Amino acid sequence: MNLLEFKRRLMTDPESRDADFVAARGQGEDFAEAAEASDEFEKRLRSALDVPAPDHLAEDIILAQSMQPKRSSLRPRYLAMAAGLVLAVAAGTLVYIDQDAHDATGQSIEQHLAWHWELDGPMAIAASEQEAADHGDADRILSELGVHMGHDLLEKVRLSKFCPTPDGVGAHLVLTSDAGPVTLFYMPRTRIEDAPRVVSLPGEMEGRVINLERGSMAIIAETGQDIQALVQEIQAELSFTPGLTL
């Protein structure tokens, strides 16, 4: 297994027990460094997703259900309670992300984007060129973060996955464009002072960080692309679930 294939597998299936993949971890210094960086990335992502349910969640659900009007059938009540529990847990995942996550990382937005890009940016682009796009997966990931993307822009998505942000969990997307691939980092709980802000990244890449109705987004492309036009297109294609607090 060559190094490029090993890095791609680290990104798409880092816990694979395939014999060739496991053997590649000990193949040389470059492989070991890639594996170490991937393990750190996965650790941070799991930490961002490791959100405890709020205290008294069960009691609050039961109390809310007990205040509902009586029904003649028990089955609808139990179905409603089950649905309420699922929604409450889902909302808890979004609402109760650690408030101190940003301070814990000790990184500025520029440092976070540079770290994220060096670790995962080029590798994600390479993977997006080898695998078929799953627009349904992109829609699901964004929906779980309370954001929706218009059909025209969604059709351009070639890769989508969850990723760590300075303040919890976000989305990493790779889009195709006439001028080349475009990477989006959506950070639903991170607001940027003095936005829009331009961030220079390794490999002659440039990021434009903007605040959105909820959270912020980094739009990353090769230096020389008309990033302002990309910003306008992306902003026009995004909408947000009303009333959702992240």
N, C-alpha and C positions, 0 to 999 in steps of 0.2 A: 504494500500500500504506500503510495507516494504521500508527500507532506500535504499537498493541496486536498487530496481526497480525505486524508485524516482530519484536517481542519473542518472540512465540510461535514463529516460525520460527527465531529465534536459539537457542531452547531445544531444539527438536526436530530441526533440520537446519542447524546453524550454518555448515557448509561448502557449502551449496547454491550452485550456479552459475546458478540461475534469474535471468533478466535483471531482473525487477522487484525481486527480493530484493537483488541486487547494487547496483542503482540506489538503493535505499532507504538504503544505508549512507552515501551522500552527500547525503541529502535535507534534513538540518538538524541542529542541535546536539543535540536529544534523541535522534535516531537514531544519531549518532556516539557519544554517551555510552553508549547501550545496547549498541552494537557493541563498544566498548572494554571494557566490563564483561564481556560475553560472552566475548570473546577471552581475557581474563585468567582467567576461570573455566575455560575449556577448557584453557588452559595448565597450570593447577594440577591439573586432572583427569588430563591426559596425564602430568604429572610423577608423580602418585601411582601411575599404572598402569605407568610405565616401570621395571620391575623386572628387573635383570639375573639371569641364571641363576647359581646358586652355582658356585664354583670346583670343578673336578674332577667335575662332574655326570655327564658321559659315562663317565668312568672308573669311578665308583661304580656306575652302572647295569650296565656290562659285568662288573664284579667280582661284583655280586650275581647276575647271570644265570649266570656261570660256576660258581657254587657250588650251582646247582640240580641235581637228579638228571638224568642223561642220559635222553633220550627217543628212541624209535625213529624218530619223524618230525621233520624239521626245521621244517616249517611251523608247528606249534603253538609251537615255541620262538621263532620270529621274530615271531609274533603276540603272544606274551607280552612279548617285549622291546619291541615297538612300544607295547603298552598301558602297560608300565612307564614308558616315556619320556614318554608323554602325561600320566600321573598325576604323575610327578616334576616335570614342567614346571608343571603346574597347582598342585601343592603349593608349588613354589618361588615362584609368583606370590603365594601367600597368606603364606608363611612369611618370605620375604626382603624384605619391604617395609622401606624405609629406617628404621632404628631412631631416627634423629635427625630424623625428619620433624616431630615436634611442636616441637622446639627451633628448627628452621629457620623455622617460620611465625612464631614469636614471639607467638602469640596465646593468650589464655586461652580456655576453653571458651565463656564468655559472648561474647567478641569473635568467635570463629569462628562461633557460631550467628547472631549479629547480622549478620555479613558474608554468610553463606550465605542467610539469610532475605531480606535486602534485595535480594540479587542474583537469587535464584531462587524464593523462596517463593510470592509472589502470582502470578508468571508460571506456575509449575507448576500451581497451583490452577486458573488460567484455562484452561490447556491440558487439564487433566483433565476439564473440563466440556464440551470440544468434541470429544474423541476417544473412541472406543470403548475400553473397558478390555481389556487383554491379561493375564489372570491367569497364563497360562503363562510370560509374560515376567517377571512379578514372581517367580514360583516359581524360575525359572532364576537370576535375579540373586541372590536370597537364598541359594539353594543353593550358588552359587559362593563365598559368604562364610561358608558353614558353618552357616546358620540356616534353619529351616523354619517355615512359618506354617500354622496350622490352616485347614481348608477354610472355616469360617464367616468368619474374618477376611480370608482371601484373597479371598473373594467381594466384599469391600468395597473392594478396591484399585482405584483409577481411573487411577493413573499410577505408573510405577516406572522408575528409572534408576540408574546408578552415580553417585556424587558424591564429591568430595574431603572428607576428614575431617582433623582435626589430626594423625593418625598414619597416613595412607595413603588407601585407597579404601574407601568404604562405599556405602550404599544410601539413596536418597531415594524415599519413597513418599507418595502422597496417597490417603487413604481417605475414603469417604463415611460420614456418620453422620446420625442424626435431627436433631442440633443444628448440623450444618454440616460442612464439610470438616476433616479432621484430617491433619496432616503428620507423617511419621516420618522422622527422620534416624538410621539405624543406623550406629554407629561401632565396628566389630569389634575394634579394637585400642586403644581409648581407655577408660581407667578414670577415674571421676570421684571426687575426694575429697569427703567430706561429702554423698554422694548419699543420698536424692533431693534435687535442687536445683531451685529455681524460677528461671526466667530470663524477664525482661520483654523483649519484642521490639516493634519499631515496628508501628504499625497496630493497637494494642490487642490484640496477640497475646501469649500466654503459653506458655512452654515448661516442661515438667517433664522434667528429665534424670535418668535412673535407670541404675544398673548392672545388667547382666544376667549370666547365667552366663558369657557370653563377651562382653566389650566393654560398650558402653553404648548408650542410645537417648534421643533427645530426642522427646517427644510434644508437638506444637505445635497449639494451637487458639485460637479467640477467647476473650478473657478473659470469664469467666462460665460457660463450659462446665465440666462436672464432670470435670476432667482426672484426678482420682484414680480415678474409675470406669473411664476409658479406660485408665489405667495397669494396673489389675487385669485388665481384659479382654485387653489386649495380652500381658501377661506369661503369662497362662494359655494363650495360643494359640501361643507360641513354643517351639521345641525346638531343640537344637543337635547337630551332628554330633559324636559322641563321639571323643575322641582326636585331634582336629584342633588343631594349634598355629598360632596366627596371630601 
